[in-house]
Amino acid sequence: MQISFPVKKAYFLGTCLADMIYPETGLAGMRLLEREGVETIFPLEQSCCGWPAYNAGYRREAMAVARAQLKAFPDPDCPIVAPSASCAAMMRIQYPKLFEHEPDVHEMLQLASRVYELGDFLLNVLQVRYQDQGEPIRVTWHSSCHALRDLDVARHAKALLRQLENVELADLEGEEECCGFGGIFSIRQPELSAAMAYDKIEAIQNAQAARVIVGECGCMLNIAGVMDKLRIPIACQHFADFIWERIGGENV
């Protein structure tokens, strides 16, 4: 999609986890767009991107969900921004594959071309510059699998964090390793998932950071849940929440 400047409006894909578990993250993402003068549209008709069904092998059901998004995000000139690389990757990469031999493939290709992960959109489309207003803090960063391997956008969120002059971004050992969530993987392989999560938590502790910042609500749910179970006092936060806090945004 060719973006016309200045960007006047954008759809916001809430994602299931932001909608049901982390609404403050969705609100922070929308506020970051609105701060740049972008009219942010949240269609109430939107639903799951279809990734869980697709990942489980239910292609027909995933296609039905995808077609519903055509109706929810109809404006062909309006980008769709998601605070999740997994949802963005499903819509941008998997939708065209799913509909390759379908009569509405062109509509789906057009939809896919409009989808952006939030950090990518903020850094590369809106070209934001942030002024840190917080106290010095040491954080570390966990990269989600889809952000690294499908969209290659984890580096964009990290670049945004590096704009914050009072934030020390510590390296995380095994940063590119999965935290063990993986959607239905954590349900089908709970023992393996738990072992991966414990490895990730150990690396986070070794980073000696006050917080671990993530770009995916699924990773946040998994990592924060395990740390809470183990009573480890390290906060886990989506980068949208963290940046909004650091630049002096009001509580959402």
C-alpha positions in Angstrom: 0.0 0.0 0.0 1.3 3.5 -0.9 0.9 5.7 2.2 0.0 9.3 1.5 1.5 11.9 3.9 0.6 13.2 6.3 -1.3 10.1 7.5 -4.7 11.3 8.4 -6.4 8.1 9.7 -5.8 4.5 10.5 -7.8 1.5 11.6 -6.7 -0.1 14.9 -6.9 -3.9 15.1 -7.6 -4.5 18.8 -6.6 -8.2 18.8 -8.3 -10.8 21.1 -5.9 -10.5 24.0 -5.8 -6.8 24.0 -9.5 -6.7 23.8 -10.2 -9.2 26.6 -7.2 -9.2 28.8 -5.0 -6.1 28.2 -7.4 -3.3 27.1 -4.9 -0.7 28.5 -2.4 -1.9 25.8 -4.9 -1.3 23.0 -5.7 2.1 24.4 -2.0 3.0 24.7 -1.5 2.0 21.1 -4.4 4.1 19.9 -3.2 7.1 22.0 0.3 6.8 20.4 -1.3 7.1 16.9 -3.6 9.9 18.0 -0.6 11.8 19.4 0.8 12.0 15.9 -2.5 13.5 14.6 -3.8 10.3 13.2 -7.6 9.7 13.5 -7.8 6.2 14.9 -10.8 4.1 14.0 -11.8 1.1 16.0 -14.4 -0.9 14.1 -16.7 -2.7 16.5 -17.3 -5.3 13.8 -13.7 -6.5 14.0 -12.9 -9.9 15.5 -10.1 -12.4 15.8 -7.7 -12.4 12.9 -8.2 -16.1 12.5 -4.7 -17.3 13.5 -5.8 -19.8 16.2 -8.1 -21.6 13.7 -5.5 -21.5 11.0 -2.8 -22.7 13.3 -5.0 -25.6 14.4 -5.6 -26.7 10.8 -9.2 -25.3 10.4 -8.6 -23.5 7.1 -12.3 -23.1 6.2 -13.1 -21.5 9.6 -10.0 -19.2 9.3 -11.2 -18.1 5.9 -14.6 -17.2 7.3 -13.0 -15.0 9.9 -10.8 -13.4 7.3 -13.7 -12.5 5.1 -15.4 -10.9 8.1 -12.4 -8.5 8.4 -13.0 -7.4 4.8 -16.3 -6.0 6.0 -14.8 -4.6 9.3 -12.0 -2.7 7.5 -13.5 -1.6 4.2 -11.7 1.7 3.4 -8.9 0.7 0.8 -7.0 3.9 1.6 -6.9 3.3 5.4 -4.0 1.3 6.9 -4.7 -1.3 9.6 -2.4 -1.1 12.6 -2.0 -4.0 15.1 -0.1 -4.1 18.4 0.8 -7.7 17.6 3.1 -9.2 15.1 1.3 -12.5 15.1 -2.0 -10.9 14.1 -0.3 -8.7 11.6 1.6 -11.6 10.1 -1.6 -13.7 9.8 -3.4 -10.9 7.9 -0.4 -9.7 5.8 1.2 -13.1 5.0 -1.2 -15.9 5.5 -4.4 -14.3 4.1 -3.0 -14.2 0.6 -1.9 -17.8 0.8 -5.3 -18.9 2.1 -7.1 -17.2 -0.7 -4.7 -17.9 -3.5 -7.3 -19.9 -5.4 -10.4 -18.1 -4.2 -12.6 -15.6 -6.2 -12.0 -12.8 -3.7 -8.2 -13.1 -3.6 -7.7 -9.6 -5.0 -9.8 -8.1 -2.2 -7.8 -10.1 0.3 -4.5 -9.0 -1.2 -5.6 -5.4 -1.0 -6.5 -5.9 2.7 -3.2 -7.6 3.5 -1.2 -4.8 1.9 -2.7 -2.3 4.4 -1.7 -4.2 7.6 1.2 -2.9 9.8 2.6 -3.9 13.1 2.4 -1.0 15.6 6.2 -0.4 16.1 6.8 -0.6 12.3 4.1 1.9 11.7 5.2 4.3 14.4 8.9 4.3 13.4 8.8 3.9 9.6 5.5 5.4 8.6 4.9 8.1 11.2 8.6 8.6 11.9 8.0 9.4 15.5 10.6 11.0 17.8 10.1 10.6 21.6 11.3 12.7 24.5 11.8 10.6 27.6 10.2 12.1 30.7 10.8 9.2 33.1 13.4 8.4 35.7 16.4 6.2 34.8 15.4 2.5 34.4 17.0 -0.7 33.1 14.8 -2.9 31.0 15.3 -5.9 28.7 13.4 -6.9 25.6 11.8 -10.2 24.5 11.2 -10.6 20.8 8.2 -12.7 19.7 8.6 -15.4 17.0 6.3 -13.7 14.5 8.0 -10.3 14.9 11.4 -11.9 14.2 10.7 -14.6 11.6 7.6 -13.5 9.7 7.7 -9.7 9.7 11.2 -8.7 10.9 9.7 -5.9 13.0 11.2 -6.5 16.5 14.1 -4.2 15.7 11.6 -1.3 15.1 10.2 -1.5 18.6 13.7 -1.7 20.0 14.7 1.4 18.0 11.7 3.2 19.6 12.9 2.2 23.1 16.4 3.5 22.3 15.0 6.9 21.6 14.2 7.1 25.4 17.4 8.6 26.8 16.8 7.5 30.4 16.1 3.9 29.5 18.9 1.4 29.5 18.1 -1.5 27.2 19.9 -4.6 28.4 20.6 -7.6 26.2 18.5 -10.7 26.8 20.3 -14.0 26.5 18.4 -16.2 24.0 16.3 -13.2 22.9 15.3 -15.0 19.7 14.0 -18.1 21.5 10.3 -18.6 22.0 8.8 -17.9 25.4 6.7 -21.1 25.1 3.3 -19.6 24.5 2.8 -20.2 20.8 -1.0 -20.0 21.0 -2.4 -23.5 20.9 1.2 -24.9 21.3 1.1 -24.1 25.0 -2.2 -26.2 25.3 -1.1 -29.1 23.2 2.5 -29.3 24.7 2.1 -27.9 28.2 5.3 -29.5 29.6 7.5 -28.3 26.8 5.9 -24.9 26.9 6.5 -24.6 30.6 10.2 -25.6 30.2 10.6 -22.9 27.6 9.0 -20.3 29.8 11.2 -21.2 32.7 14.3 -20.8 30.5 13.0 -17.4 29.4 12.4 -16.3 32.9 15.9 -17.3 34.0 17.3 -15.2 31.2 15.2 -12.2 32.2 16.4 -12.5 35.8 20.0 -12.7 34.5 19.6 -9.4 32.6 19.1 -7.7 36.0 16.4 -5.4 34.6 13.5 -3.9 36.4 11.1 -4.7 33.5 10.9 -6.9 30.5 9.3 -5.2 27.5 7.5 -7.2 24.8 5.6 -6.5 21.6 3.0 -9.2 21.9 0.2 -9.7 24.3 0.5 -13.5 24.1 4.1 -13.4 25.2 3.2 -10.9 27.9 0.4 -13.2 29.2 2.8 -16.2 29.3 5.9 -14.5 30.7 4.0 -12.4 33.3 1.9 -15.4 34.4 4.9 -17.6 35.0 6.8 -14.8 36.9 3.7 -14.2 39.0 3.5 -17.9 39.8 7.1 -17.9 40.8 6.7 -14.6 42.7 9.4 -12.9 40.7 9.0 -9.1 41.1 9.9 -8.1 37.6 7.2 -6.3 35.6 6.3 -7.3 32.1 4.9 -4.6 29.8 3.9 -4.1 26.2 6.1 -1.5 24.5 3.0 0.6 23.7 2.2 0.9 27.5 5.8 1.6 28.3 6.4 4.3 25.7 3.1 6.0 26.6 4.1 6.1 30.2 7.6 7.3 29.5 6.5 10.2 27.3 4.1 11.5 30.0 0.9 10.1 28.7 -2.0 10.1 31.2 -3.1 6.7 32.6 -5.2 4.7 30.3 
